[in-house]
Amino acid sequence: PMSTSEWEACSDPVVLLQAAAGWASPVTLWRLACALGRLAWPRLTDPRERAAVEAAEAMLAGRDAPDELNAAWFNGFG
């Protein structure tokens, strides 16, 4: 497990998601992924990348169903 100081010092989103996967709920993992997407927002130059973050946020807010998120993902990247 990752200590609090290791968590706070870590800047690798993949490492953070892997560490959180051991204790976080699926909703918490989605929220973390969305937050990381927003942190990376200036570097998301492909509109599909931003659309994926926005679709995930909409799903978390109850505005879209998971099927719509999957459709957005596969239409943009699949």
N, C-alpha and C positions, 0 to 999 in steps of 0.2 A: 504493500500500500504506500501511497504517496503522502508525505507529511504536509502539514499546512504550509510551511515555509517553501517546500519543493513545489507545491501547487502554485503558490503566489509568484514564484520566480520563473515558472515554466512559461515559455512563449511559443511552444509547439502545439498547435491545436489538436493534432493527431494524438500526441501523448496525453493531453488533457482528456480527450474523449475516451481513450483507452483506459485511463485511470478511473474516470467516472463510471465507466460501464460496469465496474465491479460492485458499485453501491447505489448508483442513481437509478431512478425509475425511467421508463422510456420517455415520459413527458419531460422530465428534467434533462435528459440527453438532447431532446429536440430543442428545448429552450437554450441549452448551452450551444448547440450547433447554430441556432439563429443569432445568438449574441456574437459568436465568432464570425459569422457571416457579416454582421453589421460592422464589426471591427475591421474586417477586410474590405468593406464596401468601396473605398477609394481605389482599390486594386482590382475590383471586379469590373473588367472592361467589356466583357461580353454581356449583352442585355439578358441572355438566358440565365447567366449566373445570378444576376440580381432578381430575376423573375423566380428562380428557385428559392431564394431566401424569402422573398415576399410570399410565395405560395406556402412555405412552411410556417411562416408567421400567421398567415390567414387560417391555416388548419388549426394551429394552437389556439387561436381566438374563437374558433368555432364557426368561422365564415365559410370554410371549404372542408369537404370530406377528404379522407385519405386517398380515395380513388382519384379525386381531382388533382391532388398533389402528384400522384403517380403519373397521371396523364400529362401534367405540365412538365414533369421530368423527362418522360420518354419522348414527348413532342419536341422538346428543346435539345436533348442530348442523345437520345436513343437512336 
